[in-house]
Amino acid sequence: MKKVLSILLVGLLVLSLTACGGGKDVRPSDTDHTTQPAPEIDSEPQGAIKPAENGVLTISLESVAIVVNGTAVPMPYRLGDLEKAGVPEDESRRAITLAPGDFFSANLFLDENEDYLISPAYYNGEEQTITMADAQAEEITMITYSETPVDQRVSLLGVTFGMEKGDVRAMLGEPMYDNGDYFEWEIAVSHYGYKGTFCIYFTDSTEDAGASQIDLTFIGK
């Protein structure tokens, strides 16, 4: 009887070993890794400017801003937002009012000598008189009276005071109009009903001439 039980136990052990050996190990090995495709990453930051095509700059709505001390102030370039970004305040501006339909180009000086300024063209589209602080602008200009302009930490579409013409061309591409000391591009805002122009005046017609006036203008289509 003991002999019979021993034979049965041996048989069961053999069957158990056969079943285990024939099974497939589904655990991944250390050397067999399945390669997954990397997620696509937008290499360009939001608001980046691409070089023009046929003189047309197609930009995002985020790019329609003036950058002051690293802070982007978007269109409609409200006075309070510009002052928060670092444009020096002037209490006399608080008394300026615009009647319905009025335009007013404000001179917002950046330095004590008043050699550099920002000039938003404010408009009152309301039916009542408003203050300049409540007005909106779809056109803004950077101007300097210096013969040798230098960066004041202010920029439009990446262009700063004193930026050399050759560097502007390399960054934004060929303009639609090039009159030596003047560049002009057409602007299209992707996915929005705006078009406009971007114009730059330089101190002279050489490639190392500095930008002295920069205009960004938009109108609704």
N, CA, C and O of each residue as an XYZ file, in Angstrom:
884
protein
N       0.831     -1.195      0.000
C       0.000      0.000      0.000
C       0.871      1.254      0.000
O       0.617      2.212     -0.730
N       1.903      1.219      0.838
C       2.823      2.355      0.862
C       3.517      2.529     -0.473
O       3.777      3.650     -0.912
N       3.822      1.379     -1.131
C       4.494      1.447     -2.445
C       3.595      2.119     -3.477
O       4.045      2.927     -4.290
N       2.305      1.761     -3.421
C       1.340      2.337     -4.374
C       1.214      3.835     -4.152
O       1.182      4.605     -5.112
N       1.143      4.257     -2.887
C       1.037      5.684     -2.579
C       2.277      6.438     -3.029
O       2.174      7.571     -3.501
N       3.437      5.832     -2.890
C       4.692      6.478     -3.315
C       4.693      6.704     -4.812
O       5.115      7.753     -5.299
N       4.200      5.673     -5.555
C       4.167      5.806     -7.027
C       3.216      6.923     -7.432
O       3.521      7.713     -8.325
N       2.038      6.989     -6.760
C       1.074      8.032     -7.083
C       1.635      9.422     -6.794
O       1.431     10.341     -7.587
N       2.332      9.590     -5.686
C       2.911     10.882     -5.345
C       3.956     11.309     -6.345
O       4.007     12.483     -6.711
N       4.803     10.381     -6.807
C       5.820     10.686     -7.819
C       5.167     11.130     -9.109
O       5.622     12.075     -9.753
N       4.075     10.432     -9.495
C       3.375     10.798    -10.730
C       2.793     12.194    -10.657
O       2.895     12.977    -11.601
N       2.179     12.495     -9.518
C       1.608     13.831     -9.356
C       2.669     14.910     -9.389
O       2.433     15.988     -9.934
N       3.849     14.642     -8.811
C       4.946     15.604     -8.817
C       5.449     15.855    -10.228
O       5.742     16.997    -10.582
N       5.553     14.822    -11.030
C       5.999     14.967    -12.423
C       5.027     15.815    -13.219
O       5.424     16.700    -13.977
N       3.717     15.524    -13.031
C       2.704     16.311    -13.748
C       2.755     17.781    -13.349
O       2.587     18.660    -14.195
N       2.984     18.053    -12.074
C       3.051     19.436    -11.596
C       4.219     20.172    -12.193
O       4.078     21.327    -12.596
N       5.381     19.530    -12.262
C       6.575     20.156    -12.840
C       6.401     20.412    -14.326
O       6.856     21.431    -14.846
N       5.732     19.470    -15.019
C       5.504     19.640    -16.462
C       4.610     20.834    -16.725
O       4.859     21.608    -17.650
N       3.578     20.990    -15.925
C       2.646     22.106    -16.103
C       3.335     23.431    -15.877
O       3.102     24.377    -16.631
N       4.179     23.531    -14.860
C       4.883     24.776    -14.583
C       5.893     25.103    -15.651
O       6.031     26.266    -16.031
N       6.603     24.111    -16.146
C       7.630     24.345    -17.162
C       7.053     24.722    -18.485
O       7.714     25.412    -19.261
N       5.833     24.295    -18.788
C       5.254     24.594    -20.081
C       4.569     25.928    -20.136
O       4.220     26.387    -21.223
N       4.358     26.580    -18.993
C       3.697     27.884    -18.974
C       4.601     28.970    -19.486
O       5.821     28.877    -19.350
N       4.015     30.026    -20.087
C       4.788     31.137    -20.624
C       4.909     32.250    -19.594
O       3.905     32.683    -19.028
N       6.121     32.716    -19.347
C       6.346     33.802    -18.394
C       5.955     35.127    -19.044
O       6.620     35.565    -19.982
N       4.904     35.767    -18.572
C       4.400     36.986    -19.187
C       5.024     38.230    -18.577
O       4.720     39.337    -19.021
N       5.893     38.089    -17.565
C       6.530     39.250    -16.961
C       7.558     39.833    -17.918
O       8.306     39.063    -18.519
N       7.638     41.139    -18.093
C       8.635     41.730    -18.988
C      10.025     41.531    -18.426
O      10.245     41.635    -17.219
N      10.968     41.240    -19.320
C      12.356     41.083    -18.901
C      13.009     42.439    -18.774
O      12.473     43.452    -19.223
N      14.200     42.442    -18.141
C      14.919     43.703    -17.940
C      15.449     44.273    -19.240
O      15.736     45.467    -19.318
N      15.585     43.435    -20.272
C      16.190     43.888    -21.529
C      15.176     44.024    -22.648
O      15.521     44.453    -23.749
N      13.912     43.660    -22.377
C      12.894     43.705    -23.422
C      11.879     44.797    -23.078
O      10.851     44.531    -22.455
N      12.190     46.044    -23.499
C      11.298     47.163    -23.221
C      10.588     47.571    -24.505
O      11.219     47.666    -25.558
N       9.307     47.807    -24.431
C       8.555     48.284    -25.586
C       8.717     49.798    -25.690
O       8.417     50.515    -24.736
N       9.180     50.287    -26.818
C       9.411     51.710    -27.008
C       8.115     52.416    -27.349
O       7.467     52.090    -28.344
N       7.732     53.387    -26.524
C       6.524     54.169    -26.759
C       6.900     55.487    -27.413
O       7.904     56.091    -27.034
N       6.123     55.951    -28.385
C       6.443     57.237    -29.021
C       6.351     58.379    -28.033
O       5.428     58.428    -27.220
N       7.315     59.310    -28.096
C       7.322     60.458    -27.185
C       6.181     61.402    -27.533
O       5.873     61.573    -28.712
N       5.549     62.017    -26.549
C       4.464     62.966    -26.852
C       4.994     64.176    -27.594
O       6.111     64.631    -27.349
N       4.182     64.691    -28.504
C       4.597     65.866    -29.262
C       4.572     67.089    -28.371
O       3.605     67.314    -27.644
N       5.640     67.886    -28.424
C       5.759     69.082    -27.604
C       5.908     70.281    -28.525
O       6.734     70.281    -29.438
N       5.113     71.284    -28.279
C       5.220     72.518    -29.043
C       6.488     73.230    -28.633
O       6.585     73.738    -27.516
N       7.469     73.271    -29.532
C       8.766     73.841    -29.191
C       8.736     75.354    -29.119
O       9.658     75.969    -28.585
N       7.682     75.962    -29.652
C       7.602     77.416    -29.643
C       6.694     77.885    -28.530
O       5.572     77.394    -28.401
N       7.154     78.826    -27.724
C       6.302     79.326    -26.651
C       5.100     80.062    -27.200
O       5.119     80.562    -28.324
N       4.062     80.121    -26.401
C       2.859     80.838    -26.820
C       3.196     82.301    -27.071
O       3.837     82.967    -26.259
N       2.741     82.774    -28.225
C       3.024     84.167    -28.536
C       4.301     84.385    -29.315
O       4.648     85.532    -29.599
N       5.029     83.312    -29.681
C       6.267     83.459    -30.439
C       5.971     84.018    -31.826
O       4.921     83.742    -32.407
N       6.918     84.814    -32.356
C       6.762     85.428    -33.669
C       7.536     84.622    -34.706
O       8.734     84.388    -34.549
N       6.854     84.202    -35.757
C       7.512     83.505    -36.854
C       7.869     84.507    -37.944
O       7.155     85.491    -38.132
N       8.970     84.270    -38.670
C       9.347     85.189    -39.748
C       8.224     85.355    -40.774
O       7.436     84.440    -41.013
N       8.175     86.524    -41.360
C       7.108     86.853    -42.308
C       7.191     86.007    -43.568
O       8.265     85.553    -43.964
N       6.041     85.805    -44.184
C       5.950     85.173    -45.495
C       5.347     86.183    -46.457
O       4.226     86.651    -46.262
N       6.103     86.513    -47.498
C       5.667     87.515    -48.474
C       5.291     88.834    -47.806
O       4.343     89.507    -48.209
N       6.058     89.185    -46.771
C       5.829     90.457    -46.103
C       4.696     90.476    -45.112
O       4.350     91.539    -44.596
N       4.094     89.309    -44.822
C       2.972     89.224    -43.898
C       3.401     88.467    -42.644
O       3.874     87.333    -42.725
N       3.234     89.097    -41.492
C       3.486     88.451    -40.203
C       2.168     87.905    -39.670
O       1.250     88.671    -39.375
N       2.071     86.585    -39.546
C       0.896     85.964    -38.951
C       1.230     85.645    -37.508
O       2.109     84.827    -37.236
N       0.533     86.285    -36.583
C       0.878     86.179    -35.171
C      -0.326     85.734    -34.349
O      -1.460     85.753    -34.828
N      -0.069     85.340    -33.127
C      -1.140     84.958    -32.214
C      -1.648     86.192    -31.477
O      -1.003     87.241    -31.470
N      -2.801     86.047    -30.866
C      -3.367     87.177    -30.124
C      -2.462     87.562    -28.957
O      -2.413     88.730    -28.573
N      -1.733     86.577    -28.381
C      -0.835     86.869    -27.270
C       0.295     87.803    -27.680
O       0.849     88.513    -26.841
N       0.638     87.809    -28.951
C       1.727     88.658    -29.431
C       1.301     90.108    -29.624
O       2.147     90.993    -29.751
N      -0.001     90.355    -29.647
C      -0.502     91.717    -29.834
C      -0.423     92.436    -28.489
O      -1.443     92.781    -27.892
N       0.798     92.651    -28.030
C       1.025     93.229    -26.704
C       2.305     94.034    -26.731
O       3.195     93.779    -27.541
N       2.393     95.010    -25.838
C       3.647     95.716    -25.606
C       4.221     95.158    -24.310
O       3.513     95.038    -23.310
N       5.494     94.823    -24.334
C       6.147     94.237    -23.164
C       6.927     95.333    -22.449
O       7.809     95.964    -23.031
N       6.595     95.548    -21.189
C       7.234     96.584    -20.371
C       7.851     95.909    -19.152
O       7.138     95.338    -18.327
N       9.163     95.973    -19.039
C       9.871     95.369    -17.898
C       9.502     93.897    -17.707
O       9.366     93.419    -16.581
N       9.343     93.191    -18.825
C       9.035     91.768    -18.755
C       7.569     91.441    -18.610
O       7.206     90.265    -18.596
N       6.703     92.450    -18.498
C       5.258     92.236    -18.370
C       4.558     92.569    -19.679
O       4.698     93.677    -20.196
N       3.809     91.620    -20.213
C       3.076     91.840    -21.459
C       1.759     92.550    -21.163
O       0.936     92.059    -20.391
N       1.570     93.708    -21.785
C       0.321     94.463    -21.649
C      -0.441     94.305    -22.964
O      -0.025     94.860    -23.981
N      -1.542     93.564    -22.963
C      -2.235     93.270    -24.219
C      -3.055     94.441    -24.731
O      -3.397     95.355    -23.981
N      -3.362     94.398    -26.013
C      -4.342     95.313    -26.567
C      -5.644     95.099    -25.796
O      -6.043     93.950    -25.604
N      -6.329     96.169    -25.340
C      -6.320     97.560    -25.808
C      -5.417     98.511    -25.027
O      -5.715     99.704    -24.964
N      -4.330     98.032    -24.432
C      -3.281     98.866    -23.836
C      -3.834     99.903    -22.856
O      -3.561    101.097    -22.980
N      -4.594     99.442    -21.905
C      -5.202    100.364    -20.938
C      -4.124    101.049    -20.096
O      -3.105    100.449    -19.755
N      -4.371    102.304    -19.772
C      -3.410    103.109    -19.037
C      -3.022    102.472    -17.711
O      -1.841    102.416    -17.370
N      -4.004    101.995    -16.967
C      -3.713    101.386    -15.675
C      -2.799    100.178    -15.791
O      -1.932     99.981    -14.939
N      -2.974     99.358    -16.835
C      -2.133     98.175    -17.036
C      -0.697     98.576    -17.386
O       0.254     97.936    -16.937
N      -0.541     99.630    -18.182
C       0.794    100.108    -18.534
C       1.525    100.637    -17.303
O       2.720    100.394    -17.131
N       0.810    101.355    -16.459
C       1.436    101.894    -15.253
C       1.800    100.774    -14.275
O       2.839    100.847    -13.619
N       0.971     99.753    -14.170
C       1.291     98.615    -13.309
C       2.544     97.896    -13.795
O       3.306     97.357    -12.992
N       2.759     97.887    -15.116
C       3.929     97.215    -15.685
C       5.211     98.026    -15.500
O       6.308     97.494    -15.673
N       5.085     99.310    -15.149
C       6.287    100.100    -14.887
C       6.386    101.416    -15.617
O       7.364    102.139    -15.432
N       5.395    101.762    -16.453
C       5.407    103.085    -17.075
C       5.182    104.130    -15.985
O       4.208    104.029    -15.240
N       6.061    105.136    -15.871
C       5.918    106.127    -14.793
C       4.542    106.791    -14.798
O       4.020    107.158    -15.850
N       3.971    106.936    -13.617
C       2.646    107.547    -13.486
C       2.742    109.067    -13.560
O       3.770    109.662    -13.240
N       1.648    109.670    -13.988
C       1.543    111.130    -14.066
C       0.104    111.487    -13.698
O      -0.834    111.153    -14.422
N      -0.058    112.165    -12.572
C      -1.394    112.467    -12.074
C      -2.201    113.340    -13.034
O      -3.432    113.305    -13.014
N      -1.516    114.127    -13.877
C      -2.240    115.009    -14.794
C      -3.066    114.224    -15.809
O      -4.020    114.756    -16.376
N      -2.705    112.966    -16.039
C      -3.464    112.142    -16.988
C      -4.869    111.864    -16.484
O      -5.787    111.646    -17.275
N      -5.035    111.871    -15.183
C      -6.334    111.534    -14.615
C      -7.404    112.565    -14.997
O      -8.596    112.259    -14.982
N      -6.979    113.777    -15.338
C      -7.935    114.832    -15.671
C      -8.333    114.817    -17.142
O      -9.246    115.542    -17.537
N      -7.671    114.009    -17.954
C      -7.955    113.990    -19.392
C      -9.218    113.171    -19.660
O      -9.344    112.038    -19.193
N     -10.133    113.745    -20.401
C     -11.365    113.045    -20.759
C     -11.519    113.006    -22.274
O     -10.966    113.832    -23.000
N     -12.287    112.023    -22.727
C     -12.565    111.871    -24.154
C     -14.071    111.860    -24.356
O     -14.790    111.076    -23.737
N     -14.534    112.740    -25.230
C     -15.948    112.755    -25.591
C     -16.232    111.584    -26.535
O     -15.301    111.013    -27.104
N     -17.500    111.223    -26.705
C     -17.829    110.123    -27.624
C     -17.219    110.346    -29.020
O     -17.394    111.406    -29.621
N     -16.513    109.342    -29.516
C     -15.890    109.425    -30.838
C     -14.521    110.066    -30.856
O     -13.901    110.137    -31.917
N     -14.019    110.543    -29.708
C     -12.718    111.230    -29.656
C     -11.548    110.248    -29.686
O     -11.618    109.143    -29.148
N     -10.461    110.696    -30.341
C      -9.162    110.024    -30.278
C      -8.215    110.892    -29.467
O      -8.316    112.119    -29.480
N      -7.283    110.240    -28.753
C      -6.271    110.998    -28.012
C      -4.996    110.156    -27.943
O      -4.992    109.058    -27.385
N      -3.917    110.687    -28.520
C      -2.619    110.006    -28.465
C      -1.874    110.479    -27.222
O      -1.411    111.618    -27.161
N      -1.763    109.600    -26.238
C      -1.113    109.954    -24.975
C       0.403    109.827    -25.106
O       0.899    108.923    -25.778
N       1.132    110.729    -24.465
C       2.588    110.658    -24.408
C       2.996    110.162    -23.027
O       2.959    110.916    -22.054
N       3.382    108.895    -22.944
C       3.764    108.279    -21.679
C       5.284    108.164    -21.658
O       5.845    107.213    -22.203
N       5.948    109.130    -21.029
C       7.409    109.173    -21.035
C       7.990    108.110    -20.106
O       7.462    107.839    -19.027
N       9.089    107.520    -20.558
C       9.719    106.432    -19.825
C      10.920    106.880    -18.994
O      11.354    106.162    -18.093
N      11.461    108.072    -19.296
C      12.669    108.523    -18.613
C      12.519    109.984    -18.187
O      11.652    110.703    -18.684
N      13.373    110.403    -17.264
C      13.296    111.763    -16.744
C      13.615    112.816    -17.787
O      13.079    113.923    -17.732
N      14.478    112.490    -18.738
C      14.835    113.448    -19.787
C      13.786    113.523    -20.898
O      13.880    114.367    -21.790
N      12.796    112.647    -20.841
C      11.716    112.589    -21.841
C      12.259    112.354    -23.243
O      11.799    112.949    -24.217
N      13.264    111.459    -23.319
C      13.809    111.053    -24.624
C      13.095    109.826    -25.183
O      13.167    109.557    -26.382
N      12.416    109.092    -24.328
C      11.746    107.851    -24.744
C      10.302    107.891    -24.265
O      10.019    108.307    -23.141
N       9.394    107.455    -25.131
C       7.990    107.456    -24.732
C       7.208    106.371    -25.446
O       7.611    105.866    -26.493
N       6.079    106.029    -24.849
C       5.081    105.148    -25.446
C       3.852    106.000    -25.719
O       3.458    106.820    -24.890
N       3.250    105.802    -26.889
C       2.092    106.613    -27.239
C       0.937    105.723    -27.720
O       0.865    105.391    -28.903
N       0.034    105.338    -26.806
C      -1.174    104.631    -27.241
C      -2.172    105.633    -27.819
O      -2.326    106.735    -27.291
N      -2.844    105.253    -28.897
C      -3.869    106.117    -29.496
C      -5.226    105.699    -28.932
O      -5.869    104.783    -29.444
N      -5.648    106.383    -27.875
C      -6.891    106.007    -27.198
C      -8.118    106.520    -27.955
O      -8.094    107.572    -28.594
N      -9.187    105.732    -27.854
C     -10.431    106.057    -28.554
C     -11.609    105.813    -27.614
O     -11.635    104.842    -26.859
N     -12.569    106.711    -27.681
C     -13.791    106.543    -26.908
C     -14.911    106.078    -27.831
O     -15.473    106.856    -28.601
N     -15.215    104.797    -27.732
C     -16.299    104.242    -28.529
C     -17.610    104.177    -27.785
O     -18.567    103.560    -28.254
N     -17.663    104.817    -26.614
C     -18.892    104.806    -25.806
C     -19.807    105.974    -26.204
O     -19.440    106.826    -27.013
N     -20.975    105.985    -25.627
C     -21.937    107.050    -25.913
C     -21.857    108.188    -24.911
O     -22.605    109.160    -25.009
N     -20.954    108.070    -23.950
C     -20.778    109.121    -22.958
C     -19.291    109.446    -22.803
O     -18.434    108.659    -23.207
N     -18.993    110.596    -22.223
C     -17.608    111.002    -21.995
C     -16.962    110.081    -20.963
O     -17.582    109.718    -19.964
N     -15.707    109.708    -21.219
C     -14.978    108.822    -20.314
C     -13.599    109.407    -20.033
O     -13.147    110.306    -20.742
N     -12.940    108.905    -19.013
C     -11.571    109.326    -18.729
C     -10.605    108.517    -19.593
O     -10.967    107.478    -20.146
N      -9.372    109.010    -19.698
C      -8.376    108.295    -20.484
C      -8.102    106.914    -19.892
O      -7.776    105.980    -20.624
N      -8.232    106.781    -18.584
C      -7.998    105.486    -17.940
C      -9.019    104.442    -18.387
O      -8.744    103.243    -18.330
N     -10.196    104.889    -18.833
C     -11.237    103.960    -19.279
C     -11.227    103.744    -20.794
O     -11.982    102.920    -21.311
N     -10.386    104.474    -21.492
C     -10.348    104.379    -22.955
C      -9.522    103.175    -23.411
O      -8.739    102.611    -22.647
N      -9.717    102.801    -24.670
C      -9.008    101.673    -25.255
C      -8.224    102.129    -26.480
O      -8.570    103.119    -27.124
N      -7.154    101.384    -26.790
C      -6.321    101.722    -27.946
C      -6.052    100.468    -28.770
O      -5.760     99.409    -28.215
N      -6.149    100.584    -30.079
C      -5.778     99.514    -30.996
C      -4.537     99.905    -31.799
O      -4.158     99.221    -32.750
N      -3.918    101.004    -31.406
C      -2.666    101.447    -32.030
C      -1.740    101.936    -30.925
O      -2.163    102.653    -30.019
N      -0.481    101.542    -31.008
C       0.485    101.984    -30.010
C       1.840    102.195    -30.682
O       2.213    101.456    -31.593
N       2.565    103.202    -30.226
C       3.837    103.585    -30.835
C       4.900    103.743    -29.765
O       4.635    104.259    -28.679
N       6.105    103.294    -30.083
C       7.284    103.558    -29.262
C       8.133    104.584    -30.009
O       8.444    104.385    -31.184
N       8.512    105.681    -29.344
C       9.258    106.759    -29.991
C      10.436    107.168    -29.117
O      10.327    107.215    -27.892
N      11.571    107.465    -29.765
C      12.687    108.069    -29.053
C      13.203    109.261    -29.843
O      13.190    109.269    -31.074
N      13.661    110.276    -29.099
C      14.281    111.447    -29.713
C      15.801    111.357    -29.663
O      16.493    112.267    -30.120
N      16.316    110.278    -29.118
C      17.764    110.088    -29.023
C      18.337    109.711    -30.399
O      17.730    108.938    -31.140
N      19.504    110.262    -30.727
C      20.159    109.919    -31.990
C      20.818    108.552    -31.925
O      21.092    107.938    -32.956
N      21.070    108.080    -30.714
C      21.647    106.742    -30.532
C      20.776    105.980    -29.529
O      21.149    105.842    -28.364
N      19.626    105.490    -29.976
C      18.680    104.845    -29.063
C      19.234    103.571    -28.440
O      19.977    102.817    -29.070
N      18.848    103.352    -27.176
C      19.237    102.134    -26.459
C      17.988    101.510    -25.839
O      16.973    102.176    -25.635
N      18.088    100.237    -25.550
C      16.965     99.480    -25.006
C      16.481    100.072    -23.681
O      17.282    100.374    -22.796
N      15.167    100.232    -23.558
C      14.545    100.727    -22.331
C      13.681     99.641    -21.668
O      12.810     99.948    -20.854
N      13.928     98.381    -22.020
C      13.149     97.252    -21.507
C      11.677     97.351    -21.928
O      10.768     96.987    -21.182
N      11.485     97.846    -23.124
C      10.154     97.941    -23.716
C      10.256     97.391    -25.130
O      11.240     97.657    -25.821
N       9.256     96.626    -25.579
C       9.333     96.056    -26.928
C       7.953     95.811    -27.508
O       6.973     95.609    -26.791
N       7.913     95.837    -28.840
C       6.731     95.446    -29.606
C       7.147     94.357    -30.580
O       8.080     94.546    -31.362
N       6.467     93.225    -30.541
C       6.798     92.058    -31.379
C       8.282     91.710    -31.269
O       8.890     91.245    -32.234
N       8.854     91.936    -30.099
C      10.248     91.592    -29.861
C      11.252     92.659    -30.244
O      12.448     92.492    -30.006
N      10.791     93.757    -30.835
C      11.686     94.831    -31.284
C      11.813     95.880    -30.186
O      10.812     96.377    -29.671
N      13.042     96.208    -29.837
C      13.323     97.172    -28.785
C      13.903     98.453    -29.369
O      14.317     98.479    -30.528
N      13.933     99.509    -28.573
C      14.656    100.725    -28.973
C      16.118    100.355    -29.249
O      16.740     99.621    -28.481
N      16.652    100.874    -30.354
C      18.052    100.666    -30.675
C      18.370     99.333    -31.317
O      19.525     99.107    -31.677
N      17.403     98.433    -31.480
C      17.666     97.144    -32.126
C      18.121     97.376    -33.553
O      17.481     98.123    -34.293
N      19.231     96.737    -33.955
C      19.812     96.985    -35.274
C      18.933     96.428    -36.384
O      18.260     95.410    -36.221
N      18.956     97.116    -37.505
C      18.093     96.753    -38.630
C      18.350     95.330    -39.104
O      17.413     94.593    -39.410
N      19.620     94.946    -39.164
C      19.938     93.590    -39.590
C      19.365     92.538    -38.656
O      18.927     91.482    -39.112
N      19.361     92.811    -37.341
C      18.798     91.875    -36.375
C      17.283     91.815    -36.489
O      16.692     90.748    -36.327
N      16.648     92.950    -36.766
C      15.195     92.972    -36.960
C      14.821     92.123    -38.172
O      13.880     91.332    -38.116
N      15.554     92.288    -39.255
C      15.279     91.526    -40.481
C      15.445     90.026    -40.230
O      14.636     89.216    -40.685
N      16.509     89.668    -39.496
C      16.760     88.256    -39.208
C      15.654     87.651    -38.348
O      15.310     86.481    -38.515
N      15.096     88.437    -37.433
C      14.069     87.934    -36.523
C      12.689     87.869    -37.171
O      11.975     86.880    -37.010
N      12.308     88.921    -37.906
C      10.945     89.021    -38.430
C      10.814     88.669    -39.908
O       9.702     88.556    -40.424
N      11.939     88.497    -40.590
C      11.874     88.201    -42.017
C      11.777     89.464    -42.859
O      11.705     90.576    -42.334
N      11.776     89.273    -44.168
C      11.754     90.412    -45.079
C      10.446     91.187    -44.970
O       9.370     90.589    -44.995
N      10.526     92.510    -44.849
C       9.294     93.310    -44.789
C       8.624     93.404    -46.150
O       9.229     93.098    -47.177
N       7.387     93.826    -46.144
C       6.681     94.049    -47.405
C       7.226     95.294    -48.104
O       7.314     95.346    -49.331
N       7.592     96.304    -47.292
C       8.182     97.532    -47.839
C       9.496     97.812    -47.123
O       9.567     97.770    -45.895
N      10.524     98.096    -47.895
C      11.838     98.423    -47.350
C      12.331     99.677    -48.069
O      12.742     99.629    -49.228
N      12.279    100.805    -47.348
C      12.718    102.078    -47.927
C      14.055    102.540    -47.343
O      14.320    103.738    -47.243
N      14.877    101.589    -46.967
C      16.182    101.931    -46.423
C      16.142    102.155    -44.931
O      16.635    101.331    -44.161
N      15.555    103.268    -44.514
C      15.455    103.538    -43.077
C      14.042    103.274    -42.545
O      13.673    103.752    -41.473
N      13.249    102.498    -43.319
C      11.868    102.236    -42.932
C      11.466    100.832    -43.380
O      11.639    100.469    -44.543
N      10.925    100.044    -42.440
C      10.368     98.724    -42.736
C       8.878     98.726    -42.445
O       8.411     99.398    -41.526
N       8.131     97.960    -43.248
C       6.708     97.791    -42.966
C       6.261     96.380    -43.326
O       6.544     95.883    -44.417
N       5.562     95.747    -42.396
C       4.951     94.442    -42.613
C       3.441     94.561    -42.475
O       2.939     95.418    -41.748
N       2.722     93.695    -43.181
C       1.300     93.530    -42.882
C       1.181     92.518    -41.746
O       2.009     91.618    -41.606
N       0.134     92.688    -40.938
C      -0.091     91.820    -39.790
C      -1.416     91.085    -39.963
O      -2.422     91.679    -40.352
N      -1.406     89.797    -39.673
C      -2.636     89.015    -39.609
C      -2.626     88.269    -38.283
O      -1.634     87.631    -37.931
N      -3.723     88.349    -37.553
C      -3.836     87.650    -36.276
C      -4.596     86.361    -36.512
O      -5.761     86.379    -36.908
N      -3.922     85.225    -36.265
C      -4.529     83.930    -36.547
C      -5.770     83.703    -35.695
O      -5.760     83.932    -34.486
N      -6.859     83.240    -36.358
C      -8.115     82.864    -35.716
C      -8.906     84.051    -35.157
O      -9.901     83.849    -34.461
N      -8.489     85.267    -35.446
C      -9.221     86.423    -34.950
C      -9.443     87.407    -36.096
O      -8.699     87.423    -37.076
N     -10.483     88.225    -35.949
C     -10.846     89.149    -37.014
C     -10.069     90.438    -36.981
O     -10.669     91.513    -36.971
N      -8.745     90.370    -36.963
C      -7.923     91.571    -36.958
C      -6.874     91.502    -38.059
O      -6.375     90.432    -38.407
N      -6.560     92.660    -38.587
C      -5.418     92.805    -39.477
C      -4.780     94.146    -39.151
O      -5.374     94.954    -38.438
N      -3.599     94.390    -39.653
C      -2.952     95.654    -39.324
C      -1.597     95.792    -39.968
O      -1.284     95.103    -40.939
N      -0.791     96.686    -39.426
C       0.551     96.925    -39.952
C       1.534     97.060    -38.791
O       1.173     97.460    -37.684
N       2.783     96.714    -39.080
C       3.873     96.884    -38.126
C       4.981     97.635    -38.852
O       5.529     97.147    -39.840
N       5.309     98.836    -38.352
C       6.247     99.717    -39.051
C       7.396    100.102    -38.116
O       7.198    100.307    -36.919
N       8.588    100.195    -38.683
C       9.762    100.582    -37.897
C      10.567    101.617    -38.669
O      10.875    101.425    -39.846
N      10.907    102.718    -37.999
C      11.833    103.711    -38.534
C      13.184    103.508    -37.864
O      13.264    103.269    -36.659
N      14.245    103.608    -38.662
C      15.604    103.455    -38.154
C      16.353    104.788    -38.238
O      15.937    105.702    -38.950
N      17.450    104.883    -37.507
C      18.212    106.138    -37.468
C      18.841    106.464    -38.817
O      19.066    107.635    -39.123
N      19.131    105.442    -39.631
C      19.611    105.662    -41.006
C      19.377    104.388    -41.794
O      18.691    103.485    -41.313
N      19.933    104.292    -42.999
C      19.644    103.166    -43.882
C      20.657    102.027    -43.796
O      20.529    101.048    -44.532
N      21.654    102.123    -42.925
C      22.649    101.062    -42.804
C      22.080     99.883    -42.019
O      21.086    100.020    -41.307
N      22.736     98.704    -42.161
C      22.239     97.503    -41.506
C      22.385     97.556    -39.989
O      21.666     96.856    -39.275
N      23.308     98.378    -39.490
C      23.480     98.477    -38.038
C      22.755     99.690    -37.447
O      22.987    100.048    -36.293
N      21.884    100.319    -38.230
C      21.094    101.451    -37.711
C      20.124    100.952    -36.654
O      19.610     99.837    -36.755
N      19.869    101.778    -35.635
C      18.982    101.384    -34.537
C      17.545    101.800    -34.759
O      17.269    102.813    -35.400
N      16.631    101.009    -34.223
C      15.201    101.328    -34.315
C      14.878    102.528    -33.426
O      15.198    102.537    -32.237
N      14.235    103.547    -34.022
C      13.921    104.760    -33.274
C      12.425    104.993    -33.114
O      12.010    105.716    -32.208
N      11.614    104.398    -33.972
C      10.154    104.501    -33.845
C       9.539    103.196    -34.302
O       9.873    102.675    -35.366
N       8.634    102.669    -33.484
C       8.030    101.364    -33.751
C       6.522    101.509    -33.594
O       6.041    101.893    -32.528
N       5.777    101.205    -34.649
C       4.319    101.393    -34.655
C       3.614    100.060    -34.868
O       3.964     99.294    -35.766
N       2.620     99.794    -34.031
C       1.777     98.605    -34.193
C       0.322     99.058    -34.243
O      -0.193     99.632    -33.283
N      -0.333     98.795    -35.371
C      -1.696     99.277    -35.589
C      -2.592     98.135    -36.006
O      -2.211     97.326    -36.851
N      -3.804     98.053    -35.414
C      -4.773     97.032    -35.773
C      -6.123     97.656    -36.039
O      -6.492     98.676    -35.457
N      -6.851     97.010    -36.939
C      -8.222     97.389    -37.205
C      -9.035     96.111    -37.334
O      -8.511     95.082    -37.760
N     -10.304     96.166    -36.971
C     -11.165     95.009    -37.142
C     -11.477     94.770    -38.605
O     -11.659     95.716    -39.371
N     -11.538     93.495    -38.998
C     -11.843     93.191    -40.407
C     -13.317     93.458    -40.692
O     -13.773     93.264    -41.818
